Amino acid sequence: MQILSTLLDIAMTLLRLLEAEGRILKRAVMNVGWALACVGIASLLVLVAAVFFLAGIYQYLAAQMSPAAASLLVSLLAFVLALVFAGIAKGRTADPKD
């Protein structure tokens, strides 16, 4: 009878532990969800800022030269920036063993 009581005590303790860990896991998942939402909003705001920045450069260059040349220069700038950021992202996600 003592063995059965000990096994039941162990099972009850395990269930209490799982319940507590479940609450902690739920809180952690919610924190990660909010963090991802904030990162998504920040990414959209950075994208909008980049568009306005490039539009401002285009407006300035269009006043100095033809609109076609200004458009080519701004698109070249955007392409170079995209390559730089892609290179940075690739370098940060590369396998350190390679």
N, C-alpha and C positions, 0 to 999 in steps of 0.2 A: 504494500500500500504506500509506503514511503517513496518508492521509485516513481509510482504514478503521480504522486503529488509533486515531486521534483520536476518531472517532465512537464506537467501542467504549468508550473511556475515558470519554467524556461520558455514555454510556448507563449504565455501571457506577456512576459518581458519582451520577447521578440516582436509580438504584435504591437506593443506600445512603442517600441523603437521604430518600427515601420511607419506607424502613424505620425510620429514626430518627424521622421525623415521625409515623409510625404508632404507635410506642411512646409518644410524648408525647401524642398524641391519646387513646390508650387510658387513660393515667393521668388526663388531664383529664376524660374521660367518667366515670371511676370517682369522681373527686373531686366532680363535679357530682351524681352519683347519691347519694353519701353525704350531701351537703349537702341535697338534696331530702328524703331520708329523715329527717334531723334536723329540718328545717322542718316536715314532716308530724307528727312526734312532738310537737314543741313546740306546734303548732296544736291537737292533741288535748288536750294538757295545759292549755292556755289555755281551751279550751272547757269542760273539766271544772271548772276553777277558777271560771269564770263561772257555771256551773250551781250550784256550792256557794255562791257569793257571793249569787246571787239567792234560793237556798233559805234562806239565813240571814236575808236581809232579809224574806222572806215569814214565817219563823218569828217574827221580832221583831214585825212588823206584825200578825200573826194574834193575838198575845198582847195587843196594844193595841186592836184593833178586830175586826170580824167577819172570818172567813176569806175571804168573798167579796170584801169591799173590799180586803183585803190582796192577794188574787190579782190583782185589777184594777190596783192600784198597781204591783205587781211586773212585771206584763206590760207596763204602760205604760212603766216604766223600761227594760225590755229592748227595747221597740220604739224608744224614743228613742236608746238606745245603738246599736242597729243602724243607725238613720238617720245618726247622727253618723259611724260608721265607714264606711258606704257613701259618704257625702259626702267624707270624707277620701280614700277609695280612688279615687273619681271624679276628685277634684282632682289627685291624684298621677299618674293615667294619662291625663289630658286632653292633647290636642295643644297644644303651647305657641303655635302659630300662631293658634289661635282666640281 
